[in-house]
Amino acid sequence: MAKKAKKSDFISTGLVAQNRRARFDYIIDEVFIAGLELTGTEVKSLRLGHANINDAYGIEQKGELYMSNMFIAEYANKGYESHAEKRNRKLLLKKKEIIRIINELSRKGSTLIAMKLFFNERGRAKLEIGLAHGKKVYDKREAIKERDWQREKARLLR
């Protein structure tokens, strides 16, 4: 039998999941905050913090944007209703933003990646997405050098 979740285990507002490698692997051109079209069991599972967005990316289908490969675990006390863990989830954005993102995705090398999944102050599930293009190996080395230099500089100033 599934373990009963306590009220204190639920996330009402704040961070649920974060893609920490996003800024290391990609150069982020623009950031958007999008709503998600979710089922009830998905929201309950998110409130428990059972999500992974590290491999998630955006796709365009019939003039709409979807987040693909985003993992939301099955809710333990689901009863008869359930959801697929890695289904495409529709992104809720304004029409101008959707058109702008689709135009950018048509360019070579551009991609839409998930950066943060959180609940806003009204308790709605939101996804911070970034319009990005991949970094080359030498860009990553440059980022590592810069980070090490900042750390060393802070150590010297102390």
Secondary structure, 3 states (H helix, E strand, C coil): CCCCCCHHHCCCCEEEEECCCHHHHEEEEEEEEEEECCCHHHHHHHHCCCEECCCCEEEEECCEEEEECCEECCCCCCCCCCCCCCCCEEEECCHHHHHHHHHHHCCCCEEEEEEEEEECCCCCEEEEEEEEEECCHHHHHHHHHHHHHHHHHHHHHC
